[in-house]
Amino acid sequence: MMALVSTPAGSPEHWGERILKRALLVRAQTVAARITAYTDDSANTPHQLITGSRRALADLNALRVRWNRATGPAHAPRRKLPARAAPPCPATSLPLRSAPPTSRTN
């Protein structure tokens, strides 16, 4: 009996992936049930149906992101952000407002 619990049953990565996969499937089933409940309720307006469905799908998306991080490459390259624009040079910037013309009388 002790040999059964003392021998490894697989790698932690394998079991972690299995747990995440199961969680993803259960969450997808729950989201489908929530959306079905929204569509079956005739008192819901189209706006309520869309809003409720988007919230339910956001929960599923959060788990999908975890799945992708867990099963993706260990060190995925990050997307390079564009460089920020430098502030305008004071010598070349235009004035915001020109001064009104002055009238001269002789």
Secondary structure as UniProt FT lines:
FT   HELIX           2..6
FT   HELIX           12..40
FT   TURN            42..43
FT   HELIX           46..71
FT   TURN            74..75
FT   TURN            90..92
//
